[in-house]
């Protein structure tokens, strides 16, 4: 299988090892996180279940949302370009759906057109926080439409464009991935800053400082620590304004059905877009 060379986002030696981070995340994965992920998928897709639907998890990472989709009754195909992420997803399938013919896990790239052509078509194509890490985001945003059926839904999340701040983060992420020394310096500076900033805000507003950490899983079932590492190391790194994504897909005939913005922060804007039946 041909895996394309990343374009516009850095060399292979500066790519973040996402799968290693997700393998560590599996050690804290529990039923509460799985339930939170499942509920977030129901909310985002505005469907109580996915029974009888084909669900593609493009850039499956830990495999958590493939598991959530399978629990909701979908026929699932998961893939990732990172072999450790593929191993994570296969481990979740082994734990929860052993030898399940309705959940297929593969290694491949969203930038590989030949690979995409082998997957078939899907009612839901899901790619949360993935396409901006390919090194060729706009091409990835286009290619991800290939497996989407008429009357299907595309569900994606893309980092919010913050102008100069996004450029600064691009530099920090590139350095973070360059060497262990830079990782120690950046993590040792930025994470304590985040903790102290959060503590100060909690004290000012009279909130329990631990609540944000203990309830973090409530959003998408994730872990604050592993999300911090994912954010610091997430390179290649590209961004877009919500209106750019909406216009891009409107030009390709899709209709926006759900939008959750990052509210001016550096987080992800979430989109669900419908491809009308012909």
Helices and strands as residue ranges (DSSP letters): G 12-14, H 18-25, G 26-28, H 31-45, E 54-58, H 64-71, E 75-80, H 83-96, E 103-107, H 113-117, E 122-128, G 131-133, H 137-143, E 148-159, H 164-178, H 180-205, H 211-214, G 216-218, H 224-233, H 242-250, E 254-260, E 268-275
